[in-house]
């Protein structure tokens, strides 16, 4: 694990003086991977989308627009984190690889 960090812009940019938050490379990479996996799960399984809609409704949100915002944001944020890592010149090993099944020999 590296101790270097990247600056991640806060949402709703403020022009040239946009606030920044620093996170470790490992944290940004893991967050990007988790968000990507969640986005893929949502896209793959309509039951997940239905569960998200019900959950957001229970939270008091208008479920249609809230679900659309959440699912789009998951994919967008994953892409932004990956792009920030790539721009900074970092390739992060994917955490999921730790759990891949090894072929039987």
Buried (B, 14 or more C-beta within 10 A) or exposed (E): EEEEBBEBEEEEEEEEEEEEEEBBBBBBBBBBBBBBBBBEEBEEEEEBBEEBBEBBBEEEBEBEEBBEEBBEEBBEBBBBBBEBBEEEEBEBEBEEEEEEEEEEE
